[in-house]
């Protein structure tokens, strides 16, 4: 896959206030998922638990996405 951005663009993005705000929002989403998974009353269905686990995994992958893409650009430029 060819990216249009450079390593420098990703470095700028990762240090930007926009990315920090996005991370802050995603951390709130993870907090909500965690609270739903705690289910102190034991009323959450297995399907819902599975979905919540998938949501948490997707959020964590999204958090890592810019760094993964940056690393891919770096590897491509070294080849």
Buried (B, 14 or more C-beta within 10 A) or exposed (E): EEEEEEBEEBEEBEEEEEBEEBEEEBEEBBEBBEEBBEEEEEEBEEEEEEBBEEBBEEBEEEBEEBEEBBEBBEEEEEE
